[in-house]
């Protein structure tokens, strides 16, 4: 967005804020003047002053303040929404520009493919776009109104400040508690809703086998229970809002009573009571405004949650920090565990504990029938399953360390809707290195025919074999010391698979390489480990 547009947005916000303050001031003056007018008429009606009392001026002022409040509110909403929409355009341009430029945008692209993540993303953008309109400006207006009434009370009925300040402090403490509890509740509801959406999507995608196994109702029921849990959390938050609003709305009437009571106890009677009555009734509109204070709190906590989530979209998820004693500065010569208990993704143990030694320069081939846990063992080595510690020559590596040091290539390669260059996951590589990798996996001609490195590809534009070879090109370009390949030649014919794996093994000869295979695979100096259930 241009500088001129930003200036226009700031100017709109300034005018909107001034109109909001004007609406509040007119409301305060309308309430106070109405009470003063009625009191003056009542006092004048008891004396000869009734014959000379001019009610036209206060009556005109009442109409003026009523009209001014209505006009200011409409003007504030008009300019406020204009400013919010201008900010929305600017913020979304910056957001999508950051997503397009950040390396983590590829992870964000995967998230956008998930409808639950996409729905959350759209809600977050809306919460952020209108936070200033829903929280910032109302909070500023309310704070100015309270400050003005407190200052006036200090002159008119200073003793009333004590109970008013005490009640205001109690409201602020309740607001702080509501905000903290609301943030936790909102985060829990978001997590439950997202998990439920994922579970329901999985169940819908597998409806036929689930119905065949008699698990359809169970899976759908579990997913819908997650939605119900999220709704209960949101309902609890709304009940907390209602309780807070009920208490906060008493602030205006209690303050008004305090001002009148102090003035009465100080001996004010008749005309001397008109100014305290004016002030007391000016406090009442603040009670009305305080009745919606919880919406300001919730809008603010939603803004913070949305900002934190969108930061992860543009800046990427927090990277796992290596342990303080991790001293690896070069290749991993070996990775070993004296008695590794293999585990399924759900944590269930597979087989008996056994020793595992993986050495650089000697590829390890995991063989066995489908279902014996070859993929699970690769994920365990990569640190995706379990919390096992594995030893190198220099140190012990935990799961977080191995995740940071490993490249894992699943057998079903995911192709992003993006360019070939982006899909190779090697932003620092030169064009020559990218073409070398494509040539090594026998995909060079196909990519040249598609338009080169900047050609746009999708999951459907490549065959299974082509997607698999692109996946192996990613492994070729990886600079991590541990490379794990799950069924790397599954969608390739035997001869082609052998050629590509031989080139890849030569390329990665100084790395720890582990691959799984359900068919005969031979590599120079390879170690074969047969797995059983």
C-alpha positions in Angstrom: 0.0 0.0 0.0 1.3 3.5 -0.9 2.2 6.1 1.6 -0.8 8.1 0.6 -3.1 5.2 1.4 -1.5 4.8 4.8 -1.9 8.5 5.5 -5.6 8.3 4.6 -6.0 5.3 6.9 -4.4 7.1 9.8 -6.5 10.2 9.1 -9.7 8.0 9.1 -8.7 6.5 12.4 -8.1 9.9 14.0 -11.5 11.2 12.8 -13.2 8.0 13.9 -11.6 8.2 17.4 -12.7 11.8 17.7 -16.2 11.0 16.7 -16.3 8.1 19.2 -15.1 10.5 21.9 -17.7 13.0 20.8 -20.5 10.3 20.9 -19.4 9.4 24.5 -19.3 13.1 25.5 -22.7 13.7 24.1 -24.0 10.7 25.9 -22.5 11.8 29.2 -23.9 15.4 28.8 -27.3 14.1 27.7 -27.7 11.9 30.8 -26.4 14.6 33.1 -28.4 17.5 31.5 -31.6 15.5 31.4 -31.4 14.9 35.1 -30.4 18.5 35.8 -33.3 19.7 33.6 -35.8 17.6 35.5 -34.4 18.6 38.8 -34.4 22.3 37.9 -38.0 22.1 36.7 -39.1 20.4 39.9 -37.3 23.0 42.1 -38.6 25.9 40.0 -42.2 24.5 40.2 -42.2 24.9 43.9 -41.4 28.6 43.8 -42.2 31.8 42.0 -39.2 31.1 39.8 -41.5 28.8 37.8 -43.0 31.8 36.2 -39.7 33.0 34.8 -37.9 29.6 34.2 -36.8 29.3 30.6 -36.9 25.7 29.7 -36.2 26.2 26.0 -32.4 26.4 26.3 -31.9 23.1 28.3 -34.6 21.4 26.1 -32.7 22.5 23.0 -29.5 21.2 24.5 -31.0 17.9 25.2 -32.1 17.5 21.6 -28.7 18.7 20.4 -26.8 16.2 22.5 -29.2 13.4 21.5 -28.8 14.2 17.8 -25.0 14.7 18.3 -24.6 11.3 19.9 -26.5 9.6 17.1 -24.7 11.4 14.4 -21.3 10.9 16.0 -22.0 7.1 16.4 -22.9 6.7 12.8 -19.9 8.8 11.7 -17.6 6.8 13.9 -18.8 3.5 12.5 -18.6 4.7 9.0 -15.0 6.1 9.3 -14.0 3.3 11.6 -15.0 0.6 9.1 -13.4 2.6 6.3 -10.1 2.7 8.2 -10.4 -1.0 9.2 -10.9 -2.0 5.6 -7.9 0.1 4.5 -5.8 -1.5 7.1 -7.2 -4.9 6.0 -5.9 -4.4 2.5 -2.5 -3.3 3.6 -2.2 -6.1 6.2 -3.2 -8.8 3.8 -0.8 -7.5 1.1 2.0 -7.6 3.6 0.9 -11.0 5.0 0.7 -12.7 1.6 3.9 -11.1 0.5 5.7 -12.4 3.6 4.2 -15.8 3.0 5.4 -15.8 -0.6 8.9 -14.8 0.4 9.5 -16.8 3.5 11.0 -20.3 3.2 8.3 -21.6 5.6 5.6 -20.7 3.1 5.9 -24.2 1.7 4.8 -25.5 5.1 2.0 -22.9 5.1 1.0 -24.2 1.6 0.6 -27.7 3.1 -1.5 -26.2 5.8 -3.8 -24.4 3.3 -4.5 -27.8 1.8 -6.1 -28.7 5.1 -9.7 -27.3 5.2 -9.6 -27.0 9.0 -6.3 -25.1 8.9 -7.7 -22.9 6.1 -10.9 -22.1 8.1 -8.7 -21.1 11.1 -6.5 -19.0 8.9 -9.5 -17.0 7.6 -10.8 -16.5 11.1 -7.4 -15.3 12.3 -7.1 -12.8 9.5 -10.5 -11.4 10.3 -9.8 -11.2 14.0 -6.6 -9.3 13.3 -8.1 -7.0 10.7 -10.9 -5.7 12.9 -9.1 -5.9 16.3 -8.6 -2.1 16.4 -12.2 -1.4 15.6 -13.6 -4.0 18.1 -11.1 -3.6 20.9 -8.6 -0.8 20.5 -10.9 2.2 19.9 -13.7 1.1 22.3 -11.1 0.6 25.1 -9.6 4.0 24.4 -13.0 5.7 24.4 -14.1 4.0 27.6 -10.8 4.9 29.4 -11.2 8.6 28.4 -14.8 8.6 29.7 -13.9 7.1 33.0 -10.9 9.4 33.4 -13.1 12.5 32.7 -15.8 11.4 35.1 -13.2 10.7 37.8 -11.6 14.1 37.4 -15.0 15.8 37.6 -15.9 13.8 40.7 -12.7 14.9 42.3 -14.0 18.5 42.2 -17.7 17.9 42.8 -17.7 15.0 45.4 -14.1 14.0 46.2 -15.1 11.6 49.0 -17.0 9.6 46.4 -13.7 8.7 44.7 -12.8 6.1 47.3 -15.7 3.7 46.8 -15.7 4.4 43.0 -11.9 3.6 42.8 -12.3 0.5 44.9 -15.1 -0.8 42.7 -13.1 0.1 39.6 -10.1 -1.8 40.9 -12.3 -4.9 41.5 -13.5 -4.7 37.9 -10.0 -4.4 36.6 -8.9 -7.5 38.6 -11.9 -9.4 37.3 -11.0 -8.2 33.7 -7.5 -9.5 34.2 -8.8 -12.9 35.4 -11.3 -13.1 32.6 -8.7 -12.3 30.0 -6.3 -15.0 31.3 -9.0 -17.7 31.6 -10.4 -16.6 28.3 -7.1 -17.0 26.5 -6.7 -20.5 27.8 -10.3 -21.4 27.0 -10.0 -20.0 23.5 -6.8 -21.8 22.8 -8.2 -25.1 24.0 -11.4 -24.6 21.9 -9.3 -24.0 18.8 -7.2 -27.1 19.4 -10.2 -29.3 20.0 -12.0 -27.9 16.9 -9.0 -28.5 14.7 -8.4 -32.0 16.0 -12.1 -32.8 15.5 -12.1 -31.5 12.0 -9.0 -33.5 11.2 -10.6 -36.7 12.7 -13.9 -36.1 10.8 -12.1 -35.5 7.6 -10.1 -38.7 8.0 -13.3 -40.7 8.8 -15.1 -39.2 5.8 -12.2 -40.1 3.5 -12.2 -43.7 4.8 -16.0 -44.2 5.1 -16.2 -47.4 3.1 -13.5 -49.4 5.0 -14.8 -48.0 8.3 -18.3 -49.1 7.5 -17.1 -52.5 6.5 -15.2 -52.9 9.8 -18.2 -51.5 11.8 -16.2 -48.6 13.1 -18.0 -45.8 11.2 -20.2 -44.6 14.1 -17.4 -44.9 16.6 -15.0 -42.7 14.5 -17.6 -40.1 13.6 -18.9 -40.1 17.2 -15.3 -39.4 18.5 -14.9 -36.6 15.9 -18.2 -35.0 16.8 -17.4 -35.3 20.5 -14.4 -33.1 19.8 -16.6 -30.4 18.2 -18.9 -30.7 21.3 -15.9 -30.2 23.6 -14.9 -27.1 21.7 -18.5 -25.7 21.8 -18.6 -26.3 25.6 -15.4 -24.3 26.0 -16.8 -21.5 23.9 -20.0 -21.6 25.9 -18.0 -21.4 29.2 -16.2 -18.4 27.8 -19.5 -16.7 27.0 -20.8 -17.4 30.5 -17.7 -15.9 32.0 -18.3 -12.9 29.7 -21.9 -12.6 30.8 -20.9 -12.7 34.5 -18.2 -10.1 34.0 -20.6 -7.8 32.0 -23.3 -8.1 34.7 -20.8 -6.9 37.3 -19.2 -4.2 35.2 -22.6 -2.7 34.2 -23.1 -1.9 37.9 -20.2 0.5 37.8 -22.2 3.4 36.4 -25.2 3.1 38.8 -22.9 2.5 41.8 -20.8 5.5 40.9 -23.9 7.7 40.5 -25.2 6.6 43.9 -21.9 7.3 45.5 -21.8 10.9 44.1 -25.4 11.6 45.2 -24.9 10.0 48.6 -21.7 12.0 49.3 -23.3 15.2 48.2 -26.4 14.6 50.3 -24.4 13.7 53.4 -22.3 16.8 52.8 -25.5 18.9 53.2 -26.3 19.7 49.6 -30.0 20.4 49.1 -32.1 22.0 46.5 -30.2 23.9 43.9 -26.9 22.8 45.5 -27.7 19.2 44.6 -28.2 19.9 40.9 -24.6 19.7 39.9 -24.0 16.4 41.8 -27.1 15.1 40.1 -25.8 16.2 36.7 -22.5 14.3 37.4 -24.3 11.2 38.8 -26.4 10.8 35.8 -23.4 11.4 33.6 -21.9 8.2 35.2 -24.9 6.1 34.0 -23.9 6.0 30.3 -20.5 4.6 31.4 -22.3 1.7 33.0 -23.9 1.0 29.6 -20.5 1.1 27.9 -19.0 -1.1 30.6 -21.7 -3.6 30.0 -19.8 -4.6 26.7 -16.3 -4.5 28.2 -16.0 -8.3 27.9 -16.4 -8.1 24.1 -13.3 -5.8 24.2 -11.4 -8.4 26.2 -12.4 -11.2 24.0 -11.6 -9.3 20.8 -8.1 -8.5 22.3 -7.4 -12.1 23.3 -8.5 -13.3 19.8 -6.3 -10.7 18.2 -3.3 -12.0 20.2 -4.1 -15.6 19.4 -4.5 -14.7 15.7 -1.3 -12.7 15.6 0.7 -15.6 17.2 -0.8 -18.0 14.7 -0.2 -15.8 11.7 3.4 -15.2 12.8 3.9 -18.9 12.5 2.6 -18.7 8.9 5.0 -16.0 7.9 8.0 -16.7 10.0 7.6 -20.5 10.2 7.2 -22.7 13.2 9.7 -22.4 16.0 12.8 -24.4 15.2 13.9 -27.1 17.7 16.8 -25.8 19.6 19.7 -28.3 19.8 20.8 -29.3 23.2 23.6 -27.3 24.8 26.0 -30.2 24.8 25.5 -31.1 21.1 29.0 -30.9 19.6 28.4 -32.2 16.1 30.2 -30.0 13.5 30.6 -32.4 10.6 29.2 -35.7 9.2 27.8 -38.3 11.5 30.1 -41.3 11.2 27.8 -43.7 13.0 24.5 -43.9 14.8 23.9 -46.7 17.3 21.5 -48.0 20.0 22.4 -51.1 22.1 18.9 -52.3 22.6 16.4 -50.3 20.5 12.7 -51.1 21.2 10.9 -50.7 17.9 7.6 -48.9 18.2 4.5 -48.3 16.1 3.3 -44.7 15.6 0.8 -45.2 18.4 3.7 -46.2 20.8 2.9 -49.9 20.7 6.1 -52.0 21.0 7.0 -54.1 18.0 9.1 -57.2 18.5 11.9 -57.5 21.1 14.6 -54.9 21.7 17.6 -55.3 19.5 20.9 -53.6 18.7 21.0 -51.2 15.8 24.2 -49.8 14.3 24.1 -47.5 11.2 27.4 -46.4 9.7 28.3 -43.7 7.1 29.5 -45.2 3.8 27.6 -48.5 4.4 23.9 -48.0 3.4 21.5 -50.0 5.6 18.6 -51.7 3.8 15.5 -52.7 5.9 13.6 -55.6 4.5 10.5 -57.5 5.5 6.9 -58.0 4.6 4.4 -55.1 4.6 3.3 -54.2 8.2 6.5 -55.3 10.0 7.4 -51.7 10.9 10.0 -50.7 8.3 8.6 -47.2 8.0 8.1 -46.9 11.7 11.7 -47.7 12.3 12.8 -45.1 9.8 10.6 -42.5 11.6 12.0 -43.7 15.0 15.6 -43.1 13.7 14.5 -39.7 12.4 13.1 -38.8 15.8 9.5 -38.7 14.7 8.5 -41.6 17.0 9.6 -42.1 20.6 12.2 -40.4 22.6 15.1 -42.8 22.2 18.7 -41.6 22.7 21.1 -42.8 20.0 24.9 -42.6 20.2 27.3 -41.1 17.8 31.1 -41.0 18.0 30.8 -37.5 19.6 27.6 -37.4 21.6 24.2 -38.8 22.4 21.4 -37.6 20.1 17.8 -37.3 21.3 14.8 -37.2 19.1 14.9 -33.4 18.7 18.6 -33.6 17.6 17.9 -36.3 15.1 15.0 -34.4 13.6 17.3 -31.5 13.0 20.0 -33.7 11.4 17.8 -36.0 9.3 16.2 -35.9 5.8 13.3 -38.3 5.7 11.8 -39.1 2.2 8.4 -40.9 2.5 7.5 -43.3 -0.2 4.4 -41.3 -1.3 6.1 -38.0 -2.4 4.1 -34.8 -1.7 4.2 -32.4 -4.7 3.4 -28.8 -3.9 1.4 -26.7 -6.3 4.4 -24.6 -7.1 7.5 -24.5 -9.4 9.9 -27.4 -9.9 12.6 -25.2 -8.3 10.5 -24.8 -5.1 9.6 -28.5 -5.0 13.2 -29.5 -4.8 13.5 -27.8 -1.3 17.0 -26.5 -2.0 16.8 -22.7 -2.1 20.6 -22.3 -1.8 21.4 -24.6 -4.7 22.4 -23.2 -8.0 20.6 -24.0 -11.2 23.5 -26.3 -12.2 23.2 -28.3 -9.0 19.4 -28.6 -9.5 19.8 -29.9 -13.0 22.5 -32.3 -11.8 20.1 -33.7 -9.3 17.3 -34.1 -11.9 19.7 -35.8 -14.2 20.8 -38.2 -11.5 17.2 -39.4 -11.0 16.5 -39.5 -14.7 14.0 -36.7 -14.6 15.9 -34.0 -16.5 14.1 -34.6 -19.9 10.7 -34.6 -18.3 11.3 -31.3 -16.5 12.7 -29.6 -19.6 9.6 -30.7 -21.5 7.4 -29.2 -18.8 9.1 -25.8 -19.0 12.2 -26.0 -16.9 12.9 -25.3 -13.2 10.3 -22.5 -13.1 7.6 -24.7 -14.6 4.4 -24.9 -12.4 3.6 -28.5 -11.3 1.0 -30.1 -9.1 0.5 -33.6 -7.6 -1.7 -34.6 -10.6 0.8 -33.4 -13.2 3.4 -36.0 -12.4 3.0 -39.8 -12.4 3.8 -41.8 -9.3 7.2 -42.7 -10.6 8.0 -39.1 -11.6 6.9 -37.9 -8.2 9.1 -40.5 -6.6 12.1 -39.5 -8.6 11.6 -35.9 -7.7 11.5 -37.0 -4.1 14.9 -38.7 -4.6 16.3 -35.5 -6.1 15.4 -33.8 -2.8 17.5 -36.4 -1.0 20.3 -35.8 -3.6 20.3 -32.1 -2.8 20.1 -32.5 1.0 23.1 -31.5 3.1 22.0 -33.3 6.3 24.2 -36.1 7.6 21.3 -38.6 8.0 19.2 -39.6 5.0 16.3 -41.9 5.4 14.4 -43.3 2.3 11.1 -45.1 2.7 10.6 -47.5 -0.3 12.6 -45.2 -2.6 12.1 -47.4 -5.7 8.5 -48.5 -5.1 7.1 -46.8 -8.2 10.1 -47.4 -10.4 11.0 -50.5 -12.5 13.7 -52.6 -11.1 16.5 -51.6 -13.4 15.8 -47.9 -13.2 15.5 -48.1 -9.4 18.8 -49.8 -9.1 20.6 -47.2 -11.3 19.2 -44.3 -9.4 19.9 -45.8 -5.9 23.4 -46.6 -6.9 24.0 -43.0 -8.0 22.4 -41.7 -4.8 24.5 -44.1 -2.6 27.6 -42.8 -4.2 26.5 -39.2 -3.8 25.7 -39.8 -0.1 28.7 -42.1 0.7 29.8 -39.9 3.6 26.3 -39.9 5.2 24.3 -42.3 7.3 21.8 -43.7 4.8 19.0 -46.0 5.7 16.3 -47.2 3.2 13.4 -49.7 3.4 12.5 -52.0 0.6 10.0 -54.9 0.2 11.9 -56.3 -2.9 15.5 -57.3 -3.5 17.8 -54.3 -3.6 21.6 -54.4 -3.9 24.0 -51.6 -3.1 27.8 -51.6 -2.7 28.9 -52.3 0.9 25.2 -52.3 2.0 24.1 -53.9 5.2 20.7 -55.7 5.1 18.5 -56.0 8.2 15.5 -58.3 8.0 12.6 -57.2 10.2 9.9 -59.4 11.6 6.7 -58.6 13.5 
